[in-house]
Amino acid sequence: MSNNTHLNLLQLGSFFFGTFWVSIALILYCIQSHGVPSAGPWLVKTLKVCFWLYAGCALLVVVFQYHVIFDEEHLPVTECMPAWILSAYPFLALGPLATVLEYSQPQTSAIPIMVGGIVFQGLEWMTAFIMYTIYFTRLINSDLSESKRPGMYVAVGPAAYTSNTLVALGVHAPKVLPATFLGITSVPTGDLWKAFAVPAGMFLWLLGFWFFALATMSVPWWYKKLHFMLNNWAFIFPNVGLTVALIQIGKVLDSDGIKGVCSAMTVALVIACIVVAVMNVGAVWRGDVLWPGMDEDVEDMEGHGQKMRPD
């Protein structure tokens, strides 16, 4: 592999650095859900500090990641994939993280976290919206190879997790926001916030489902060629956001039908997660992934026709 090719792979792979920060946010999410009810007020204060530290780190990641990509790499529009959104993924989990942190925080801390969750999620959504435009251009102008089609599910994530954020923050708003927040005295501000946020979340959920349907329609065309690649994990995380957002919508509407659909989606996700995990272990054991020339980077390597397997 030439030095230039190796550099290009590093630059393209840098898109995936954002997923590391999503993992950190999910760890904080789980600490709030499982640790706070059993711990003292010290953990509540710790999570408040962690939220803002994470937000600052996420902002630096998004700024510098895209700076490096824009400055060092010239990527053709015809090669655009939803993975180009991944550098903004650290903000994807900030909104949902804010929704679980705010109700255990004192009001002086809960309001800034709520506002921070909205604005940071908004940055992620607008970045994704811009990338959606480029992605649509690619879908119209060129075909997707079979190996890249599971990555289409990544496009579900921004709409799904933003929907979850809007609905959840809207539901909590009457409890968190003072009645005269922002100087509004005619109606309780929390109720007004909820009235706008919940319908907006429903609006975005259907967009996420549309991306899910597009990706799902493309899968049957290549199922006979199905083999594990690391982007197969896109079957899981974005669709978890779609499911969690629908759970929030089902609760706020008190709809038994929606709750039943959510149960079915949850079962399907658990099965999919187990299948992908087993395929992942098998692929590593056989040397089909994490080896030079045997992963999704094979199409970007010089001499990719000569694949290298471990003995």
N, C-alpha and C positions, 0 to 999 in steps of 0.2 A: 504494500500500500504506500502510495507516495505521501510526502509530507503535506502537500496541499489537500489531498483527499482526507487525510487524518484530521487536518484542521477543520475542514468542512463538516466532518462528522461530529467533532466536538462542538462546533457552533450550532448545528442543527439539534444535537442532543441537549443543548443548554435550555431548550424549551421545557424539558422535563424536570428541570431543577425546581420549578414552582410546585411540583407535586410533593416534594419533601416538606415544604412549609404547610401544605394542606394536612399532612400527617401530624405536625405539631399542633395545629388548631384542633384537630380531632382528639388529640390527647387531652388538651385543655377542656374540650367539650365533655369528655368522659369523666375527668376529675370533678367538674361541676356537677354532673348528673349523679355520680356515685360517691364522691368524696365529701361534698359540702353537707349533705344531710347527716353525716356521721362525724363531722369534724367541728371544730370551734370557729369563731369569727376570724381567726387568723388566716384560714384558708380563703375566706371570702375576699379579704384584703389582698392576699397573694394573687388570686386570680384577676383582680382588678389591675394590678401592676403588670401581670403577664399579658393581659389583653392589650394594653397600650404598648408594651415592649414588642409584642408580636405585630401590632399594627405598624409600628415604626420600621421594623425589619421588613415587613411585606412591602411597604412603600419603597424602600431602598431596592429590594429585589426587582420590583416591577420597573422602576426607573432605569436601573443599570442593566438589567437583562435585555430590555428592548433597545437600550442605547447600543449595547454590544452587537445585537442582531442587526440593527439598522446600519451601524457603522461598518461592521466587518463582513456582512453577508448580503448578497443581492439575490433574493429568492424570487423565482418567476411566479406570477400569479397562477399559472397553469399547474403549479405544484402545491397550491394551498391546501392545507388540511386543518381540521379543527384543533389539532395539536398546537397550532400557532397561538392559540388562546392560552395555553398552559402556563406561560410566563406570568399571566395575570391571575392564575388560580389561587395564589395565596390569599387574595381577597374573597375568593369564592366561599370560603368557610368562615369569614369574619362576621358576616351577617347572621348566619345560624348560631355562631358562638355568642354574639351579642344577645340573641333571643333567650338563651339559657342562663346567661350571667345576670341579666338585668333584674330579674324578679327576686334574686337573693341579695342584691346590693341595696344599701341605703339610697334614698332618693337622690342625694347629692352626687352619688356615683352612678346610679342607674340611668339618669337622664343623659349624661355625656356618653355613656356606653351605647345607649339607644341611638343617639344622633350619630355617633361614630359608626355603628353598624350600618345605618342607612347610607351614609356618604361613601364609606369604603366599598360597600356592596354596589353602590351606584357607579363607582369608578370601574369595578370589574365588569359590570353589565355594559357600560358604554364601550369599553375596550373590546368586549366580545361582540357587541353589535357592529362595530367597525370591521372586525375580522369576519363576521357573518357575510358581509357584503362581498369581501374578497373570495370567501368560500363558495358562495353562490356563483360567482363568475367562473370559478374552476369547474364546478359541477356542470355548468352549461357548456363550457368550451372543451372539456376533455374528460376521459374516462378515469375511473378509479381502479387500480389493480386490486386483485382479490385480497392481497396481504394487508391493504390499507383500509378495507371496508369496516372492520370492527372499530377503527378509530373514528368513524362517523358518529358514534355514540357520544364522543366528547362534546359535541355541539349541544347535547341535551343539558349538560351541567349548568351553564350560566343561566339559562331561562328557569330551570328547575329550582336551583338554590336561591335565585333572586325571588322567585315566587314564594318559596318557603319563608324567606326573610320578611317579605312584605306582609304576608298573612300573620306570621307569628308576632312580629312587632306590632302589627295593628291590633291583635287580640290583647296584647299586654299593655297597650298604650293607656287605656282608661285607668289602670292601676298604677302606672309609672308617672305619667305626666300630670302636673297640677292642672286644675280646671281652667286657670287663666294663663296657661303657658302661651308664650308668644304674644301676650297682650290681648288675646281673644276672650271676650267676656260674654258674647251673645249665646254661645253654646259651649259645653265642656270640650276642651281641646282634645282630650283623649278619645272621646266618642267621634269627633270629627276626623281625627287621624285614622281611627279604625274604619270609618265609613269609606274612606278613600283607599286605604292600604289593602284591605281585603279584596275588593273587586279588581284592583290592579294586579294582585297576586294571582287571582283566577285567570286574568287575561294572559299573563305570562306562562301560566302552567300549560295552557293549550298550545302555546308556541313550542314549549319543551316537548310536549307529546308529539307534535308534528315532526320535529327532528327525530324523535324516537321511531316514529312510523317510517320515515324515510330510510333510516339506517336498517330497520328490521326488514323492510321490503328488499333491500339489497343483499341480505344474508342468504336467502334460499338459492340465489343464483350461483353460489360458490360453495355450498355446503359439502359437495362431494370432494372438494379440494381442501377441506378444513384441516388445518394443523395449527398447533399452538405457536403463537408469537406473543411477545410481551404486551402488544397493544390489545390483546384479547381481554385484558383487565378492564378495558373501556366498557365491557358488557355490564360491569358492576357499579362502580362509583357514580357515574352520572345518573344511572337509573335509580340508585338509592335516593338521590335528591328528588327525582320525579315522584317517587313513592312517598317520601316524607312530606313533600309539599302537598300531595293529595290527601295525606292523613290530616294535615292541618286544615285543609279546606273542608274535609268531611266532618271534623269536629266543630268548626265554626258554623257550618250549615246544619249540623245535627242530622246528617243524611245516612240512613242505614245502608242504602244502596252503595254510596261512595265508600263507606267503611268496609263493606263486603269486597269491593274491588281492591281496596288497599290490602286486605288480608290475602287475596289471591296474588297480588303483585309481590307481597312480602315472601310468600312461599316460593314463588318463581325465582326471586332474587337469591334466596338461600340455596336453592338447588343449583342455580347458575354459578354461585360463588364456589360451591363444593366442586362442581365439574371443572371450572377454570383452574382451581387450586390443584386438583389432581393432574390435569393436563400440564400445568406448570412444572410440577415435580417430575413428571415423566419426561418432559422436554429437556429439563436440566440433566436428568440422569442419562438420556441418550445423546446429549451434546447438541441438541437442536437449537438451543438458545444460549446466550452468554458465551458464544465462541465466535471467533472471527469468521465472517462470511456466512454465518448460520442464523442471522436474526434479521429484523426489519431494515437494518442498515445495509443489507446485501445489495440493494438496488442502487445505493449511492457510492459503492466502492469500485475502484478500478479492478478489472479482472474478476468481477463477481461471478463469472461463469465457473470459476474453479473454487468450489466450496471446500472448506477445511473442516473435517470432523476429527474429534479426538479419537485416539486409538482405543 
